[in-house]
């Protein structure tokens, strides 16, 4: 093998290894967020979310809820008021029976206590 062939071979091996390294790095990420299966503690996913108090970020952490649907839920809540029952979330465009059945285990509702007479 000549010196020129050896240099070309090393050049190709270097870029092959670099490409492989980049591919391995990217496979551990989804949409710029570390792969949940690769993290030791899954702290970015809440166990349960209060549907009447959840922020945009809280809703986005729920499975199947992206930024657009999270914003749709917040807009619905702002226009319609607090949810009184979990299944009311099905009134939000984009949440049908199937998605609701997946989400309900992550959701709960705390009712705001109305102030009694003379407490306002």
C-alpha positions as a Markdown table, in Angstrom:
| # | Residue | x | y | z |
|---|---|---|---|---|
| 1 | Unk | 0.0 | 0.0 | 0.0 |
| 2 | Unk | 1.4 | 3.4 | -1.0 |
| 3 | Unk | 1.6 | 6.3 | 1.3 |
| 4 | Unk | -1.2 | 8.0 | -0.6 |
| 5 | Unk | -3.5 | 5.0 | -0.3 |
| 6 | Unk | -2.8 | 4.7 | 3.4 |
| 7 | Unk | -3.7 | 8.4 | 3.9 |
| 8 | Unk | -6.9 | 7.9 | 2.0 |
| 9 | Unk | -7.8 | 4.8 | 3.9 |
| 10 | Unk | -7.1 | 6.6 | 7.3 |
| 11 | Unk | -9.2 | 9.6 | 6.1 |
| 12 | Unk | -12.1 | 7.3 | 5.3 |
| 13 | Unk | -11.8 | 5.4 | 8.5 |
| 14 | Unk | -11.7 | 8.7 | 10.5 |
| 15 | Unk | -14.9 | 10.0 | 8.9 |
| 16 | Unk | -16.7 | 6.7 | 9.2 |
| 17 | Unk | -15.9 | 6.6 | 12.9 |
| 18 | Unk | -17.0 | 10.2 | 13.2 |
| 19 | Unk | -20.3 | 9.5 | 11.4 |
| 20 | Unk | -20.9 | 6.5 | 13.5 |
| 21 | Unk | -20.3 | 8.5 | 16.7 |
| 22 | Unk | -22.8 | 11.2 | 15.6 |
| 23 | Unk | -25.4 | 8.6 | 14.7 |
| 24 | Unk | -25.0 | 6.9 | 18.2 |
| 25 | Unk | -25.3 | 10.4 | 19.9 |
| 26 | Unk | -28.4 | 11.3 | 17.9 |
| 27 | Unk | -30.1 | 7.9 | 18.5 |
| 28 | Unk | -30.1 | 8.7 | 22.2 |
| 29 | Unk | -32.2 | 11.9 | 21.6 |
| 30 | Unk | -35.7 | 12.6 | 20.4 |
| 31 | Unk | -36.6 | 16.1 | 19.3 |
| 32 | Unk | -33.7 | 17.5 | 21.3 |
| 33 | Unk | -34.8 | 15.8 | 24.6 |
| 34 | Unk | -32.8 | 12.9 | 26.0 |
| 35 | Unk | -34.4 | 9.6 | 25.4 |
| 36 | Unk | -36.6 | 8.7 | 28.5 |
| 37 | Unk | -35.4 | 5.1 | 28.4 |
| 38 | Unk | -31.8 | 6.1 | 28.7 |
| 39 | Unk | -32.2 | 8.3 | 31.8 |
| 40 | Unk | -31.7 | 6.7 | 35.2 |
| 41 | Unk | -34.5 | 8.7 | 36.8 |
| 42 | Unk | -37.4 | 9.8 | 34.7 |
| 43 | Unk | -37.8 | 13.2 | 36.5 |
| 44 | Unk | -39.2 | 15.0 | 33.5 |
| 45 | Unk | -42.4 | 13.1 | 33.4 |
| 46 | Unk | -44.8 | 13.9 | 36.2 |
| 47 | Unk | -46.6 | 11.1 | 37.9 |
| 48 | Unk | -49.9 | 13.0 | 38.0 |
| 49 | Unk | -51.0 | 16.4 | 36.8 |
| 50 | Unk | -53.8 | 18.6 | 38.3 |
| 51 | Unk | -55.8 | 19.4 | 35.2 |
| 52 | Unk | -57.0 | 22.7 | 36.6 |
| 53 | Unk | -53.5 | 23.9 | 37.6 |
| 54 | Unk | -51.2 | 22.4 | 35.0 |
| 55 | Unk | -48.9 | 24.7 | 33.1 |
| 56 | Unk | -48.0 | 24.3 | 29.4 |
| 57 | Unk | -44.9 | 22.4 | 30.4 |
| 58 | Unk | -46.7 | 20.1 | 32.7 |
| 59 | Unk | -49.2 | 19.2 | 30.0 |
| 60 | Unk | -46.4 | 18.7 | 27.4 |
| 61 | Unk | -44.8 | 16.0 | 29.6 |
| 62 | Unk | -47.9 | 13.8 | 29.3 |
| 63 | Unk | -47.7 | 11.0 | 26.8 |
| 64 | Unk | -49.3 | 12.0 | 23.4 |
| 65 | Unk | -49.5 | 15.7 | 24.3 |
| 66 | Unk | -47.3 | 18.1 | 22.3 |
| 67 | Unk | -47.0 | 21.9 | 22.5 |
| 68 | Unk | -50.0 | 22.5 | 20.2 |
| 69 | Unk | -52.4 | 20.2 | 22.1 |
| 70 | Unk | -51.1 | 21.5 | 25.4 |
| 71 | Unk | -51.9 | 25.0 | 24.4 |
| 72 | Unk | -55.4 | 23.9 | 23.1 |
| 73 | Unk | -56.1 | 22.5 | 26.6 |
| 74 | Unk | -55.0 | 25.7 | 28.3 |
| 75 | Unk | -57.1 | 27.8 | 25.9 |
| 76 | Unk | -60.1 | 25.6 | 26.5 |
| 77 | Unk | -59.6 | 25.9 | 30.3 |
| 78 | Unk | -59.3 | 29.7 | 30.1 |
| 79 | Unk | -62.5 | 30.0 | 28.0 |
| 80 | Unk | -64.6 | 27.3 | 29.7 |
| 81 | Unk | -63.4 | 27.6 | 33.3 |
| 82 | Unk | -62.0 | 24.8 | 35.5 |
| 83 | Unk | -62.7 | 21.2 | 34.8 |
| 84 | Unk | -65.1 | 19.7 | 37.2 |
| 85 | Unk | -64.7 | 16.1 | 36.0 |
| 86 | Unk | -61.8 | 14.4 | 34.2 |
| 87 | Unk | -63.8 | 13.2 | 31.3 |
| 88 | Unk | -64.6 | 16.8 | 30.4 |
| 89 | Unk | -61.1 | 17.0 | 28.8 |
| 90 | Unk | -62.7 | 15.0 | 25.9 |
| 91 | Unk | -64.4 | 18.3 | 24.9 |
| 92 | Unk | -61.0 | 19.6 | 23.9 |
| 93 | Unk | -60.4 | 19.2 | 20.2 |
| 94 | Unk | -57.7 | 16.5 | 19.7 |
| 95 | Unk | -58.7 | 14.5 | 22.7 |
| 96 | Unk | -61.0 | 11.6 | 22.0 |
| 97 | Unk | -61.9 | 8.5 | 23.9 |
| 98 | Unk | -58.7 | 6.7 | 23.0 |
| 99 | Unk | -56.3 | 9.5 | 24.0 |
| 100 | Unk | -58.4 | 10.1 | 27.1 |
| 101 | Unk | -58.1 | 6.5 | 28.2 |
| 102 | Unk | -54.3 | 6.8 | 28.0 |
| 103 | Unk | -54.2 | 10.2 | 29.8 |
| 104 | Unk | -56.6 | 9.7 | 32.7 |
| 105 | Unk | -54.1 | 7.7 | 34.8 |
| 106 | Unk | -51.9 | 10.9 | 34.8 |
| 107 | Unk | -54.7 | 13.4 | 35.6 |
| 108 | Unk | -56.5 | 14.5 | 38.6 |
| 109 | Unk | -58.6 | 17.5 | 39.6 |
| 110 | Unk | -58.6 | 19.6 | 42.8 |
| 111 | Unk | -61.7 | 21.8 | 43.1 |
| 112 | Unk | -61.2 | 25.3 | 44.1 |
| 113 | Unk | -63.0 | 25.9 | 47.4 |
| 114 | Unk | -65.5 | 28.7 | 47.1 |
| 115 | Unk | -65.1 | 31.3 | 49.9 |
| 116 | Unk | -68.0 | 31.1 | 52.4 |
| 117 | Unk | -70.3 | 34.1 | 53.1 |
| 118 | Unk | -68.5 | 37.1 | 54.4 |
| 119 | Unk | -65.0 | 35.8 | 53.5 |
| 120 | Unk | -64.6 | 37.8 | 50.2 |
